[in-house]
């Protein structure tokens, strides 16, 4: 499974990449919204993990553009924005799941499995 990780915090990004590798995931990692849009429009991913507070282009804008382009890749938002209105905005913009930092790695893995399971059951 190929995952695009969009996270500008180096320590967290590296930690997620290291944690997911033993699970059999290939993780491509970019650190800003413009790079995320480029990667998502030029390469195939099974899932994206998307931070919202990104340099260059905010993650919510990345998500909005992704869905406007009819890209169906499942997106798990991973962010420190924990207010109810932020969660609603992310889900309404097209996120398939929303996880607030700080994260529990085991919960992240479970959510990824669930999203991937659902995405491969689609016709």
C-alpha positions as CSV (number, residue, x, y, z in Angstrom):
1,X,0.0,0.0,0.0
2,X,1.3,3.4,-1.0
3,X,0.6,6.3,1.3
4,X,1.2,10.0,0.8
5,X,2.1,11.6,4.1
6,X,1.7,15.4,4.1
7,X,3.3,16.7,7.3
8,X,5.6,19.7,7.9
9,X,6.8,18.7,11.4
10,X,10.0,16.7,10.7
11,X,10.0,14.7,13.9
12,X,6.4,13.6,13.5
13,X,6.7,12.9,9.8
14,X,9.8,10.7,10.4
15,X,8.1,9.0,13.3
16,X,5.0,8.1,11.2
17,X,7.1,6.9,8.4
18,X,9.2,4.7,10.7
19,X,6.0,3.3,12.4
20,X,4.2,2.5,9.2
21,X,7.1,0.8,7.4
22,X,6.9,-2.5,9.4
23,X,3.2,-2.6,8.5
24,X,4.1,-3.0,4.9
25,X,3.2,0.6,3.8
26,X,5.3,2.5,1.4
27,X,5.2,6.1,2.6
28,X,6.0,9.1,0.3
29,X,6.5,12.2,2.5
30,X,6.1,15.8,1.5
31,X,6.1,18.8,3.8
32,X,3.9,21.5,2.1
33,X,0.6,21.8,0.4
34,X,1.9,22.6,-3.1
35,X,4.0,19.5,-3.1
36,X,1.0,17.5,-1.9
37,X,-1.1,18.7,-4.8
38,X,1.6,18.0,-7.3
39,X,2.1,14.4,-5.9
40,X,-1.6,13.7,-5.8
41,X,-2.2,14.9,-9.3
42,X,0.8,13.0,-10.9
43,X,1.0,9.8,-8.9
44,X,-1.3,7.1,-7.6
45,X,-1.7,6.6,-3.8
46,X,-3.9,4.2,-1.9
47,X,-4.4,6.8,0.9
48,X,-3.2,10.3,2.0
49,X,-2.5,11.4,5.5
50,X,-2.9,15.2,5.5
51,X,-2.0,17.8,8.0
52,X,-4.0,21.1,7.8
53,X,-1.5,23.6,9.0
54,X,0.9,23.5,6.1
55,X,3.3,25.9,4.4
56,X,2.5,27.3,0.9
57,X,-1.0,25.9,0.7
58,X,-3.1,25.0,3.7
59,X,-4.2,21.4,4.0
60,X,-7.9,22.3,3.9
61,X,-7.3,24.0,0.5
62,X,-5.4,20.9,-0.6
63,X,-8.4,18.8,0.3
64,X,-10.9,21.1,-1.4
65,X,-8.8,21.2,-4.6
66,X,-8.3,17.4,-4.5
67,X,-12.1,16.8,-4.3
68,X,-12.9,19.4,-6.9
69,X,-10.6,17.5,-9.3
70,X,-12.7,14.3,-8.5
71,X,-9.7,12.6,-7.0
72,X,-11.2,9.7,-4.9
73,X,-8.1,8.9,-2.8
74,X,-9.1,8.3,0.8
75,X,-7.8,11.1,3.1
76,X,-7.2,11.0,6.8
77,X,-6.7,14.4,8.2
78,X,-4.1,14.5,11.0
79,X,-4.0,17.9,12.7
80,X,-3.7,19.8,15.9
81,X,-7.0,21.7,15.0
82,X,-9.3,20.1,17.5
83,X,-12.3,22.4,17.6
84,X,-15.6,20.9,16.5
85,X,-15.9,23.5,13.7
86,X,-12.5,22.5,12.4
87,X,-13.5,18.8,12.3
88,X,-16.7,19.6,10.6
89,X,-14.9,21.8,8.0
90,X,-12.4,19.0,7.3
91,X,-15.0,16.3,6.9
92,X,-17.3,18.6,4.8
93,X,-14.3,19.4,2.5
94,X,-14.0,15.7,1.7
95,X,-11.9,14.1,4.4
96,X,-12.7,10.4,5.1
97,X,-11.5,10.5,8.7
98,X,-10.1,13.1,11.1
99,X,-7.5,12.4,13.8
100,X,-6.3,15.1,16.3
101,X,-2.7,15.4,17.4
102,X,-1.0,14.3,19.5
103,X,-1.8,10.9,18.1
104,X,-1.6,7.4,19.2
105,X,0.3,5.4,16.6
106,X,-1.8,2.3,17.1
107,X,-5.0,4.3,16.6
108,X,-3.5,5.8,13.4
109,X,-2.7,2.3,12.1
110,X,-6.3,1.1,12.9
111,X,-7.8,4.0,11.1
112,X,-5.6,3.5,8.1
113,X,-6.6,-0.2,8.0
114,X,-10.3,0.8,8.2
115,X,-10.0,3.4,5.4
116,X,-8.1,1.0,3.1
117,X,-10.5,-1.8,3.8
118,X,-13.4,0.5,2.8
119,X,-11.7,1.9,-0.3
120,X,-10.9,-1.6,-1.7
121,X,-14.6,-2.7,-1.2
122,X,-15.9,0.0,-3.5
123,X,-17.1,-1.1,-7.0
